Amino acid sequence: MAPATRLVLLIGWLGYALMPWYFVESLSLTNWGWLSEYPFGGAGSGLMLALSGKAPWLLPPGVALAVASAFWASHDRGLTARVLVWAGLVGMLLFFAQAFAIVLKDQGIAWLAALMGGAGAAQPGIGGGAFLTLLSLLFLLCHGLAYRGICRGDLFTTSTIGLVVLLIGIFIFFPVAIILRSALLDGNGAFAPSAFVERFLDASIWGLGCVTADTSCGVAWNTLVLAVLCGVITTLLGLACALLILRTGMPGKRIMRALTVLPIITPPFVIGLALILLFGRAGAVSTLLYEWFGVPRSRWLYGLPGVLLAQVLAFAPIAFLVLIGVVQGISPSLEEASQTLGARRWQTFRTVTWPLLRPGIANAFLLGFVESMADFGNPLVLGGNFEVLSTKIFFAVVGASYNQGQAAVLAIVLLAFTLGAFWVQQRWLGDKSYTTVTGKGDAGLPVPLPRRITWLSVAVIVPWVALTVVIYIVILIGGFVRNMGRDFTPTLEHYRTGFAIDFSHGLYFEGSAWDSFFTTVKVAAIAAPLTAAIGLITAYLLTRQRFRGRTALEFATMLSFAIPGTVLGVAYILAFNVPPVEITGTGLILVIAFVFRNMPVGVRSGIAGLAQIDKSLDEASTTLRARSSTTLRRVVLPLLKPALVSALVYSFVRSMTAVSAVIFLVSAEYNLSTAYIIGRVEAGEFGLAIAYSSVLIVFMALGIGLIQFSVGERRLGRRARGRTIAAPSPAPAIG
């Protein structure tokens, strides 16, 4: 048995014999009276509870660990492999059986609970001891498969695949299955497929009144048109910006790069609010056009144009973050070879550069498409009579006519659209090779852009940057005036209310916003590196390893992105408010929600970056007898720095500004910045809301700078534009 397998066994016994098995806080005991019926009160290890007879259903996982431990010193690799596979597999099955069979009174699986000695009993949610035991059983199974030659016998690869599958299963598939199950239930909770068919074929979803009559189209068509337009426009904007920054010498590139990232560090509804203050019926621009040119005021902003404009401003930076690494990774030697053969700049761009950009373009479009579908903040503020799936789901969940089944059906429609986009992306990319980063030296210079591409990019980017500047001027001013749009008297009252500090008796943060601010920073600081790590490791497995179910795993990583944040938040409440995973109301559920909600960006960025890195680099490392973990850490990860920055920046910012996924998960103890801002908006305190948003923008800008400084830039051994290589000095004469 390998030392790594022995370590896994030790971890398993630590969790089973020494750590508390259950997770029950005193707060839970106060709020839920039925927990006081437990004779053990949540204390004690699994081994102690099983041997004492208080929880006999906990004995089987310990037996599985004991069977595996019996082969601690075995040198028979084949026998050890079989024992570890069966011990891990059976142990995990029995673990989940006791977890879901013995849950609450009148719930769970009665016959299975009786079989395991827990008939009529109940148990709290699992704790640290149970989680370590489950991980140990999983890794024992994965190590056994590695001993049998799976994934070339690499323990790290099999264990990582198993861990990713387990986490996705628990924190994505399980809650989504809980909420989607409601689609097959009628109003009384009974199984009724006919109710699903009736809801699915409703005219409000698929109606074509905008084509056949003078009415509105169904919500599904509205969502699809909006998502396609948003995906195309954000991808083109992100590509134009990346090309201008990396392939031209235009002045002000650093300022432009900073401005293009600003929308991503802004709470989503703030951009919508700024657009209303500018282009609404009483907005500054509308008033100016009416008074100077007689242009009548209109409501053009409320509907598809306004929602699309807000989403483009909010999501184009995501496409830029994905595409800038892809543009940077294109090998100049390929473009130079094209010009050596007599091709002009435009022909080189069309036949060499553009095909190599396809992985980044496909991933950027997919992210923009899915982000548009899942967004509900901008449609809620600017939608007017233009309904989309996310807002309809939101009102089905939190509206007066609560209809969980209808929300589930709408979520299925949205998921089907996302699956279609994923399929189209895969068909467009095909099986072609997009490798541009190899182990060979490459000191070439990128070919300058064709003039038509340069001018077209400038024509697209300049209005975007100008509108971004105007919007942020409005946001900045809004925090320093009494009432934006009515009373422009300068004041600092909004900042004093939210962020006042008292130095009279030491350092005391007395502002009303400090608690939510500190909580948000802590949650984001924990979630961001976890999101990037899980996302990039998953991307590495999907692109560098061959195993059964790889395509299904890639789709599973996008599932949490496909489900609207509101639905995911409700699903987390339904799934994790009761045993076996009982974490609602804690900071842990916020971290988990952020990690698995934002993980797809890390996965897609990693896949786009890895598509450019030649596998020969991995193979060379393996030839030198490096393990997969060493290859990932010392070879692949340094070349993935753009993708790492994208994942860290996006996950950090989204954790600071997310609304829909966590609006139902915050509590009095763990309140977040966005929930606080929404409360101020509902109370009519717009100045305080804008002031808080301004503080978040400044803080996140500093955080992004720190992330980029800490990670650094990828070094590919290429010459910088404008530099020349000095000629070698002549050798001294001999003799």
SULMO-V192304 format. One record per pair of residues at least 24 apart in sequence whose ideal C-beta (glycine too) atoms are under 10 Angstrom apart, sorted by the first residue. I is the first residue (numbers start at 1). J is the second residue. If there is no record, write none. Layout:
# SULMO-V192304
I	J
I	J
This chain:
# SULMO-V192304
1	68
1	69
1	71
1	72
1	73
1	74
1	75
1	76
1	77
1	80
1	83
1	84
1	143
1	147
2	77
2	80
2	143
2	146
2	147
2	155
4	139
4	143
4	146
4	155
4	156
4	159
5	68
5	71
5	72
5	80
5	84
5	139
5	140
5	142
5	143
5	144
5	146
5	147
5	155
6	69
6	72
6	73
7	136
7	139
8	68
8	84
8	88
8	135
8	136
8	137
8	138
8	139
8	140
8	142
8	143
8	155
8	159
9	65
9	66
9	68
9	69
9	71
9	72
9	84
9	87
9	136
9	139
9	140
9	143
10	69
10	136
11	132
11	133
11	135
11	136
11	139
12	61
12	62
12	64
12	65
12	68
12	69
12	88
12	91
12	132
12	133
12	134
12	135
12	136
12	137
12	138
12	139
12	140
13	47
13	62
13	65
13	66
13	69
13	132
13	133
13	136
14	45
14	128
14	129
14	132
14	133
14	136
15	45
15	46
15	47
15	61
15	65
15	127
15	128
15	129
15	130
15	131
15	132
15	133
15	134
15	135
15	136
15	137
16	45
16	46
16	47
16	48
16	50
16	58
16	61
16	62
16	64
16	65
16	66
16	129
16	130
16	132
16	133
16	136
16	137
17	45
17	46
17	47
17	48
17	62
17	65
17	129
17	133
18	45
18	46
18	47
18	48
18	129
18	132
19	44
19	45
19	46
19	127
19	128
19	129
19	130
19	131
19	132
19	133
20	44
20	45
20	46
20	48
20	49
20	126
20	127
20	128
20	129
20	130
21	45
21	46
21	47
21	48
21	49
21	50
21	55
21	58
21	61
21	123
21	124
21	126
21	127
21	128
21	129
21	130
21	131
21	132
21	133
22	46
22	49
22	55
22	58
22	123
22	124
22	125
22	126
22	127
22	128
22	129
22	130
22	579
22	580
22	582
23	124
23	125
23	126
23	127
23	128
23	129
23	130
23	131
23	579
23	580
23	581
23	582
23	583
23	586
23	588
24	123
24	124
24	125
24	127
24	579
24	582
25	124
25	125
25	582
25	585
25	586
27	585
27	586
27	667
27	669
28	124
28	125
28	582
28	584
28	585
28	586
29	124
31	585
32	124
32	578
32	582
34	104
34	105
34	122
34	124
35	122
35	123
35	124
35	125
35	579
35	582
37	105
37	121
37	122
38	121
38	122
38	123
38	124
39	121
40	123
40	124
41	124
42	123
42	124
42	125
42	127
43	127
44	129
45	127
45	129
45	130
45	133
46	95
46	126
46	127
46	129
46	130
46	132
46	133
47	129
47	133
49	123
49	129
50	117
53	117
54	121
54	123
55	98
55	102
55	116
55	117
55	118
55	121
55	123
56	98
56	116
56	117
56	118
56	121
57	94
57	95
57	97
57	98
57	99
57	101
57	102
57	112
57	113
57	115
57	116
57	117
57	118
57	121
57	123
58	94
58	95
58	98
58	102
58	116
58	117
58	118
58	123
58	129
58	130
58	133
59	94
59	98
59	116
59	117
60	90
60	91
60	93
60	94
60	95
60	97
60	98
60	116
60	117
61	90
61	91
61	92
61	94
61	95
61	98
61	99
61	130
61	133
61	134
61	136
61	137
62	91
62	133
63	87
63	90
63	91
63	94
64	88
64	89
64	90
64	91
64	92
64	93
64	94
64	95
64	133
64	136
64	137
64	140
64	141
65	91
65	133
65	136
65	137
65	140
67	91
67	140
68	136
68	137
68	140
68	141
68	143
68	144
69	140
77	147
77	148
77	153
78	147
78	148
79	147
80	143
80	144
80	147
81	143
81	144
81	145
81	146
81	147
81	148
81	149
81	150
81	153
82	144
82	147
82	148
83	140
83	144
83	147
84	137
84	139
84	140
84	141
84	142
84	143
84	144
84	145
84	146
84	147
84	148
85	140
85	141
85	142
85	143
85	144
85	145
85	147
85	148
85	150
86	140
86	141
86	144
87	137
87	140
87	141
87	144
88	136
88	137
88	138
88	139
88	140
88	141
88	142
88	143
88	144
88	145
88	162
89	137
89	138
89	140
89	141
89	144
89	145
90	137
90	141
91	133
91	134
91	136
91	137
91	138
91	140
91	141
92	133
92	134
92	136
92	137
92	138
92	140
92	141
92	162
92	166
93	137
94	137
95	126
95	130
95	133
95	134
95	137
95	138
95	580
96	134
96	170
96	580
98	123
98	126
98	130
98	580
99	123
99	125
99	126
99	130
99	134
99	579
99	580
99	581
100	579
100	580
101	580
102	579
102	580
103	578
103	579
103	580
103	582
104	578
104	579
107	578
107	579
108	579
108	580
122	579
123	579
123	580
123	582
124	578
124	579
124	580
124	582
125	576
125	577
125	578
125	579
125	580
125	581
125	582
125	583
125	584
126	579
126	580
126	581
126	582
126	583
127	582
130	580
130	581
131	581
134	166
134	170
135	159
135	162
135	163
135	166
138	162
138	163
138	165
138	166
139	163
142	166
145	547
150	547
150	548
151	541
151	545
151	546
151	547
151	628
152	545
152	546
152	622
152	628
154	545
154	622
154	627
154	628
154	629
155	627
155	628
155	629
156	627
156	628
156	629
156	630
156	631
156	632
157	540
157	541
157	544
157	545
157	547
157	627
157	628
157	629
157	632
158	545
158	547
158	628
159	629
160	534
160	537
160	538
160	540
160	541
160	545
160	628
160	629
160	632
161	537
161	538
161	541
161	542
161	545
161	547
161	549
161	550
161	553
163	534
163	537
163	538
164	534
164	537
164	538
164	541
164	542
164	553
164	556
164	557
164	599
165	538
165	541
165	549
165	552
165	553
165	556
167	534
167	538
167	592
167	595
167	596
167	599
168	534
168	538
168	553
168	556
168	557
168	559
168	560
168	596
168	599
169	556
170	575
170	576
170	580
170	581
170	592
170	596
171	560
171	572
171	575
171	576
171	581
171	589
171	592
171	593
171	595
171	596
171	597
171	599
172	556
172	557
172	558
172	559
172	560
172	561
172	563
172	568
172	571
172	596
172	597
172	599
173	556
173	559
173	560
174	571
174	572
174	575
174	576
174	581
175	560
175	563
175	567
175	568
175	569
175	570
175	571
175	572
175	573
175	574
175	575
175	576
175	581
175	592
175	593
175	596
176	408
176	411
176	415
176	556
176	559
176	560
176	562
176	563
176	567
176	568
176	571
176	572
176	575
177	571
177	575
178	408
178	570
178	571
178	572
178	573
178	574
178	575
178	576
179	397
179	404
179	407
179	408
179	411
179	563
179	567
179	568
179	569
179	570
179	571
179	572
179	573
179	574
179	575
180	407
180	408
180	409
180	411
180	412
180	415
180	563
180	567
180	571
181	404
181	405
181	408
181	574
182	403
182	404
182	405
182	406
182	407
182	408
182	409
182	411
182	570
182	571
182	574
183	404
183	405
183	406
183	407
183	408
183	409
183	410
183	411
183	412
184	405
184	408
184	409
185	404
185	405
185	408
186	405
187	403
187	404
187	405
189	404
189	405
192	405
195	405
195	406
195	409
196	405
196	408
196	409
196	412
197	409
198	409
199	403
199	405
199	406
199	407
199	408
199	409
199	410
199	412
199	413
200	406
200	409
200	410
200	412
200	413
201	409
202	406
202	409
202	410
204	387
204	392
204	406
204	410
205	389
205	392
205	406
205	409
205	410
205	413
206	413
216	303
216	385
216	386
216	387
217	386
217	387
218	387
218	389
218	413
219	386
219	387
219	388
219	389
219	390
219	391
219	392
219	393
219	410
219	413
219	414
220	388
220	389
220	392
220	410
220	413
220	414
220	416
220	417
222	303
222	304
222	307
222	379
222	383
222	386
222	387
222	388
222	389
222	391
222	392
223	372
223	373
223	379
223	387
223	388
223	389
223	390
223	391
223	392
223	410
223	413
223	414
223	417
224	369
224	372
224	373
224	388
224	389
224	413
224	414
224	417
224	420
224	421
225	304
225	308
225	388
226	304
226	307
226	308
226	311
226	369
226	372
226	373
226	375
226	378
226	379
226	383
226	386
226	388
226	389
227	308
227	311
227	368
227	369
227	370
227	371
227	372
227	373
227	374
227	375
227	388
227	389
227	414
227	417
227	418
227	421
228	365
228	368
228	369
228	372
228	417
228	421
229	304
229	307
229	308
229	311
229	312
229	368
229	369
229	372
230	307
230	308
230	309
230	310
230	311
230	312
230	314
230	315
230	316
230	365
230	368
230	369
230	370
230	371
230	372
230	373
230	375
231	311
231	315
231	319
231	364
231	365
231	366
231	367
231	368
231	369
231	370
231	371
231	372
231	373
231	421
232	312
232	365
232	368
232	369
233	308
233	309
233	311
233	312
233	315
233	316
233	319
233	368
233	372
233	460
233	464
234	311
234	312
234	313
234	314
234	315
234	316
234	317
234	318
234	319
234	320
234	364
234	365
234	367
234	368
234	369
234	371
234	372
235	315
235	316
235	318
235	319
235	320
235	322
235	323
235	360
235	361
235	362
235	363
235	364
235	365
235	366
235	367
235	368
235	369
236	312
236	316
236	319
236	361
236	364
236	365
236	368
236	456
236	457
236	460
237	312
237	313
237	315
237	316
237	317
237	319
237	320
237	323
237	364
237	368
237	457
237	460
237	461
237	464
238	315
238	316
238	317
238	318
238	319
238	320
238	321
238	322
238	323
238	324
238	327
238	360
238	361
238	364
238	365
238	367
238	368
239	319
239	320
239	322
239	323
239	324
239	326
239	327
239	354
239	357
239	360
239	361
239	364
239	453
239	457
239	460
240	316
240	319
240	320
240	323
240	453
240	454
240	456
240	457
240	458
240	459
240	460
240	461
240	464
241	316
241	317
241	319
241	320
241	323
241	324
241	327
241	457
241	460
241	461
241	464
241	465
242	319
242	320
242	321
242	322
242	323
242	324
242	325
242	326
242	327
242	328
242	357
242	360
242	364
242	457
243	323
243	324
243	327
243	349
243	353
243	357
243	446
243	449
243	453
243	454
243	456
243	457
243	461
244	449
244	453
244	454
244	457
244	458
244	460
244	461
244	462
245	320
245	324
245	327
245	328
245	457
245	461
246	323
246	324
246	325
246	327
246	328
246	330
246	446
246	449
246	721
247	327
247	328
247	330
247	349
247	353
247	446
247	447
247	448
247	449
247	453
247	454
247	457
247	721
248	446
248	448
248	449
248	453
248	454
248	457
248	458
248	721
249	448
249	721
249	722
250	454
250	457
250	458
250	461
252	465
255	465
255	469
256	461
256	462
256	464
256	465
256	468
257	320
257	324
258	701
258	704
258	705
259	317
259	461
259	464
259	465
259	466
259	468
259	469
259	472
260	316
260	317
260	319
260	320
260	321
260	324
260	461
260	464
260	465
260	468
261	317
261	320
261	321
261	468
261	649
261	653
261	700
261	701
261	704
262	313
262	317
262	465
262	468
262	469
262	471
262	472
262	475
262	697
262	700
262	701
263	310
263	312
263	313
263	314
263	315
263	316
263	317
263	318
263	464
263	468
263	471
263	472
263	697
264	313
264	314
264	315
264	316
264	317
264	318
264	320
264	321
264	649
264	650
264	653
264	654
264	657
264	700
264	704
265	317
265	649
265	652
265	653
265	654
265	656
265	657
265	693
265	696
265	697
265	698
265	699
265	700
265	701
265	703
265	704
266	313
266	314
266	317
266	468
266	471
266	472
266	475
266	653
266	656
266	657
266	693
266	694
266	696
266	697
266	700
267	314
267	377
267	475
267	656
267	657
267	658
267	659
267	673
267	674
267	677
267	678
267	689
267	690
267	692
267	693
267	696
267	697
268	310
268	311
268	313
268	314
268	315
268	375
268	376
268	377
268	378
268	380
268	381
268	654
268	657
268	658
268	659
268	660
268	674
269	310
269	314
269	376
269	377
269	378
269	380
269	381
269	382
269	657
269	659
269	674
269	677
269	678
269	681
269	689
269	693
270	314
270	377
270	381
270	471
270	472
270	474
270	475
270	478
270	657
270	674
270	677
270	681
270	689
270	690
270	692
270	693
270	694
270	696
270	697
271	309
271	310
271	311
271	313
271	314
271	377
271	378
271	381
271	382
271	468
271	471
271	472
271	475
271	693
272	301
272	306
272	307
272	309
272	310
272	311
272	313
272	314
272	377
272	378
272	379
272	380
272	381
272	382
272	383
273	310
273	381
273	382
273	471
273	474
273	475
273	478
273	484
273	681
273	686
273	689
273	690
273	693
274	310
274	313
274	470
274	471
274	472
274	473
274	474
274	475
274	478
274	484
274	690
274	693
275	301
275	306
275	307
275	309
275	310
275	313
275	378
275	381
275	382
275	467
275	471
275	474
276	301
276	302
276	306
276	310
276	381
276	382
276	474
276	485
277	471
277	474
277	475
277	477
277	478
277	484
277	485
277	686
277	690
278	467
278	470
278	471
278	473
278	474
279	305
279	306
279	309
279	382
280	306
280	382
280	485
282	485
282	486
283	474
283	485
284	470
284	474
284	484
284	485
285	470
287	485
299	384
299	385
301	382
301	384
302	381
302	382
302	383
302	384
302	385
302	386
303	379
303	382
303	383
303	384
303	385
303	386
304	379
304	382
304	383
304	384
304	386
304	388
305	382
305	386
306	378
306	379
306	381
306	382
306	383
306	384
306	386
307	372
307	375
307	378
307	379
307	380
307	381
307	382
307	383
307	384
307	386
307	388
307	391
308	372
308	378
308	382
308	386
309	378
309	382
309	467
310	375
310	377
310	378
310	379
310	381
310	382
310	471
311	368
311	371
311	372
311	375
311	377
311	378
311	379
311	382
312	368
312	372
312	464
312	467
313	378
313	464
313	467
313	468
313	471
314	371
314	372
314	375
314	377
314	378
314	657
315	364
315	367
315	368
315	369
315	370
315	371
315	372
315	375
315	378
316	364
316	368
316	464
316	468
317	468
317	649
317	650
317	653
318	364
318	367
318	368
318	371
318	601
318	604
318	605
318	646
318	649
318	650
318	653
318	654
319	360
319	361
319	363
319	364
319	365
319	367
319	368
319	371
320	364
320	646
321	364
321	367
321	601
321	605
321	642
321	643
321	645
321	646
321	647
321	649
321	650
322	359
322	360
322	361
322	362
322	363
322	364
322	365
322	366
322	367
322	368
322	601
322	604
322	605
322	607
322	608
322	609
322	642
322	643
322	646
322	650
323	357
323	359
323	360
323	361
323	363
323	364
323	605
323	608
323	642
323	646
324	360
324	642
324	645
324	646
325	360
325	605
325	606
325	608
325	609
325	612
325	640
325	641
325	642
325	643
325	644
325	645
325	646
325	714
326	356
326	357
326	358
326	359
326	360
326	361
326	363
326	364
326	434
326	436
326	605
326	608
326	609
326	611
326	612
326	642
326	643
327	353
327	356
327	357
327	360
327	446
327	642
328	437
328	446
328	609
328	612
328	641
328	642
328	713
328	714
328	716
328	718
329	356
329	357
329	359
329	360
329	434
329	435
329	436
329	437
329	608
329	609
329	611
329	612
329	613
329	639
329	640
329	642
329	643
329	714
329	716
330	356
330	357
330	360
330	434
330	436
330	437
330	446
330	447
330	612
331	356
331	435
331	436
331	437
331	438
331	440
331	442
331	444
331	446
331	612
331	716
331	718
332	436
332	442
332	443
332	444
332	445
332	446
332	447
332	716
332	718
332	719
333	436
333	438
333	440
333	441
333	442
333	443
333	444
333	445
333	718
334	436
334	442
334	444
334	447
335	444
335	445
335	446
335	447
335	448
336	442
336	444
336	445
336	446
336	447
337	444
338	447
339	447
343	447
344	450
345	447
345	448
345	449
345	450
345	451
345	452
345	453
345	454
346	449
346	450
346	451
346	452
346	453
347	450
348	447
348	448
348	449
348	450
349	447
349	448
349	449
349	450
349	452
349	453
350	450
350	453
352	447
353	446
353	447
353	449
353	450
353	453
354	453
355	432
355	434
356	432
356	433
356	434
356	435
356	436
356	611
356	612
357	434
357	608
358	425
358	428
358	429
358	430
358	432
358	434
358	608
358	611
359	425
359	429
359	432
359	434
359	604
359	607
359	608
359	609
359	610
359	611
359	612
360	434
360	604
360	605
360	607
360	608
360	609
360	611
360	612
361	425
361	428
361	429
361	608
362	421
362	424
362	425
362	426
362	427
362	428
362	429
362	604
362	607
362	608
362	611
363	425
363	429
363	600
363	601
363	603
363	604
363	605
363	606
363	607
363	608
363	609
363	611
364	604
364	605
364	608
365	421
365	424
365	425
365	428
366	418
366	421
366	422
366	424
366	425
366	426
366	558
366	561
366	600
366	604
367	558
367	561
367	600
367	601
367	604
367	605
367	650
368	421
369	417
369	418
369	420
369	421
369	422
369	424
369	425
369	561
370	414
370	417
370	418
370	421
370	422
370	558
370	561
370	562
370	563
370	600
370	601
370	604
371	561
371	600
371	601
373	413
373	414
373	415
373	417
373	418
373	421
373	561
373	562
373	563
373	564
374	414
374	418
374	560
374	561
374	562
374	563
374	564
374	565
374	566
374	567
374	568
374	597
374	660
374	661
375	564
375	565
375	659
375	660
376	564
376	565
376	566
376	567
376	659
376	660
376	663
377	565
377	657
377	658
377	659
377	660
377	674
377	678
380	659
380	660
381	681
388	414
388	564
389	413
389	414
389	417
389	564
389	567
390	414
390	564
390	565
390	566
390	567
390	660
391	564
391	566
392	564
393	563
393	564
393	565
393	566
393	567
393	570
393	660
394	564
394	565
394	566
394	567
394	570
394	660
394	663
395	566
396	566
396	567
397	564
397	566
397	567
397	569
397	570
397	664
398	566
398	570
398	663
398	664
404	567
404	570
404	574
407	564
407	566
407	567
407	570
408	567
408	570
408	571
410	564
410	567
411	562
411	563
411	564
411	566
411	567
411	568
411	570
411	571
412	563
414	562
414	563
414	564
414	567
415	558
415	559
415	562
415	563
415	564
415	567
416	562
417	562
418	555
418	558
418	559
418	561
418	562
418	563
419	555
419	558
419	559
419	562
421	558
421	562
422	551
422	554
422	555
422	558
422	562
423	555
425	604
426	551
426	554
426	555
429	611
432	611
433	611
433	612
433	614
433	615
434	608
434	610
434	611
434	612
434	613
435	610
435	611
435	612
435	613
435	614
435	615
435	616
435	617
436	611
436	612
436	613
436	614
436	716
437	609
437	610
437	611
437	612
437	613
437	614
437	617
437	639
437	714
437	716
438	612
438	613
438	614
438	615
438	616
438	617
439	613
439	614
439	616
439	617
439	619
439	620
439	635
440	614
440	616
440	717
441	716
441	717
441	718
442	716
442	717
442	718
442	719
443	716
443	717
443	718
443	719
443	725
444	718
444	719
445	718
445	719
445	720
445	721
445	722
445	723
446	718
446	719
446	721
448	721
472	694
472	697
474	690
475	690
475	691
475	693
475	694
475	697
476	690
476	691
476	693
476	694
476	697
476	698
477	690
477	694
478	686
478	687
478	689
478	690
478	691
478	693
478	694
479	686
479	687
479	688
479	689
479	690
479	691
479	692
479	693
479	694
479	695
480	687
480	690
480	691
480	694
481	687
481	690
482	687
483	684
483	686
483	687
484	686
484	687
484	690
485	686
487	687
491	687
492	691
493	687
493	688
493	691
494	680
494	685
494	686
494	687
494	688
494	689
494	690
494	691
494	692
494	694
495	687
495	688
495	691
495	692
495	694
495	695
496	688
496	691
497	680
497	685
497	687
497	688
497	691
497	692
498	676
498	677
498	680
498	685
498	687
498	688
498	689
498	691
498	692
498	695
499	688
499	691
499	692
499	695
511	692
512	676
512	680
512	688
512	692
513	673
513	676
513	677
513	680
513	688
513	691
513	692
513	695
513	696
515	668
515	669
515	670
515	671
515	676
516	666
516	670
516	671
516	672
516	673
516	674
516	675
516	676
516	677
516	679
516	692
517	656
517	671
517	672
517	673
517	676
517	692
517	695
517	696
517	699
518	673
519	587
519	590
519	666
519	669
519	670
519	671
519	672
519	673
519	675
519	676
520	590
520	655
520	656
520	657
520	658
520	662
520	666
520	670
520	671
520	672
520	673
520	674
520	675
520	676
520	696
520	699
521	652
521	655
521	656
521	673
521	696
521	699
521	703
522	587
522	590
522	591
522	670
523	587
523	588
523	590
523	591
523	593
523	594
523	655
523	656
523	658
523	662
523	670
523	672
523	673
524	590
524	591
524	594
524	651
524	652
524	653
524	654
524	655
524	656
524	657
524	658
524	672
524	673
524	699
524	700
524	703
525	591
525	652
525	655
525	656
525	703
526	587
526	588
526	590
526	591
526	594
526	595
526	655
527	590
527	591
527	592
527	593
527	594
527	595
527	596
527	597
527	598
527	651
527	652
527	654
527	655
527	656
527	658
528	594
528	595
528	598
528	602
528	647
528	648
528	649
528	650
528	651
528	652
528	653
528	654
528	655
528	656
528	703
528	707
529	595
529	647
529	648
529	651
529	652
529	707
530	591
530	592
530	594
530	595
530	596
530	598
530	599
530	602
530	651
531	591
531	594
531	595
531	596
531	597
531	598
531	599
531	600
531	601
531	602
531	603
531	647
531	648
531	650
531	651
531	652
531	654
531	655
532	595
532	598
532	599
532	601
532	602
532	605
532	606
532	643
532	644
532	645
532	646
532	647
532	648
532	649
532	650
532	651
532	652
532	707
532	711
533	595
533	599
533	602
533	644
533	647
533	648
534	595
534	596
534	598
534	599
534	602
534	603
534	647
534	651
535	595
535	596
535	598
535	599
535	600
535	601
535	602
535	603
535	604
535	605
535	606
535	607
535	643
535	644
535	646
535	647
535	648
535	650
535	651
536	599
536	602
536	603
536	605
536	606
536	607
536	609
536	610
536	632
536	636
536	637
536	640
536	643
536	644
536	646
536	647
536	648
537	602
537	603
537	606
537	632
537	637
538	599
538	600
538	602
538	603
538	606
538	607
539	602
539	603
539	604
539	605
539	606
539	607
539	608
539	609
539	610
539	611
539	636
539	640
539	643
539	647
540	603
540	606
540	607
540	610
540	618
540	628
540	631
540	632
540	636
540	637
540	640
541	603
541	606
541	628
541	632
542	603
542	606
542	607
542	610
543	606
543	607
543	608
543	609
543	610
543	611
543	613
543	615
543	636
544	610
544	613
544	615
544	618
544	628
544	631
544	632
544	636
545	628
553	603
554	603
554	604
554	607
557	596
557	599
557	600
557	602
557	603
557	604
557	607
558	599
558	600
558	603
558	604
559	596
559	600
560	593
560	595
560	596
560	597
560	598
560	599
560	600
560	661
561	596
561	597
561	598
561	599
561	600
561	601
561	603
561	604
562	600
563	597
563	661
564	660
564	661
565	593
565	597
565	658
565	659
565	660
565	661
565	662
565	663
565	664
566	659
566	660
566	661
566	663
566	664
567	660
567	661
568	593
568	596
568	597
568	660
568	661
568	662
568	664
568	665
569	593
569	597
569	658
569	659
569	660
569	661
569	662
569	663
569	664
569	665
569	666
570	663
570	664
570	665
571	664
572	596
572	597
572	661
572	662
572	664
572	665
573	664
573	665
576	665
583	665
584	664
584	665
584	667
585	665
585	666
585	667
585	668
585	669
585	670
586	665
586	667
586	669
586	670
587	665
587	667
587	669
587	670
588	670
589	662
589	665
589	666
589	667
589	670
590	655
590	658
590	661
590	662
590	665
590	666
590	667
590	670
590	672
591	655
591	670
592	665
593	655
593	658
593	661
593	662
593	664
593	665
594	651
594	652
594	654
594	655
594	656
594	658
594	661
594	662
594	665
594	672
595	651
595	655
596	661
597	651
597	654
597	655
597	658
597	660
597	661
597	662
598	647
598	650
598	651
598	652
598	653
598	654
598	655
598	658
598	661
599	647
599	651
600	647
600	650
601	643
601	646
601	647
601	649
601	650
601	651
601	654
602	643
602	644
602	646
602	647
602	648
602	650
602	651
603	643
603	647
604	643
604	646
604	647
605	640
605	642
605	643
605	644
605	645
605	646
605	647
605	650
606	636
606	640
606	643
606	644
606	646
606	647
607	643
608	642
608	643
608	646
609	636
609	639
609	640
609	641
609	642
609	643
609	644
609	646
609	714
610	636
610	639
610	640
610	643
612	639
612	640
613	639
613	640
614	639
638	712
638	714
638	715
639	714
639	715
639	716
640	711
640	714
641	708
641	711
641	712
641	713
641	714
641	715
642	711
642	713
642	714
643	714
644	707
644	711
644	712
644	714
645	704
645	707
645	708
645	710
645	711
645	712
645	713
645	714
647	707
648	703
648	704
648	706
648	707
648	708
648	710
648	711
649	700
649	703
649	704
649	707
649	708
649	711
650	704
652	700
652	703
652	704
652	706
652	707
653	696
653	697
653	700
653	701
653	703
653	704
653	707
655	700
656	696
656	697
656	699
656	700
656	703
657	693
657	696
657	697
657	700
673	699
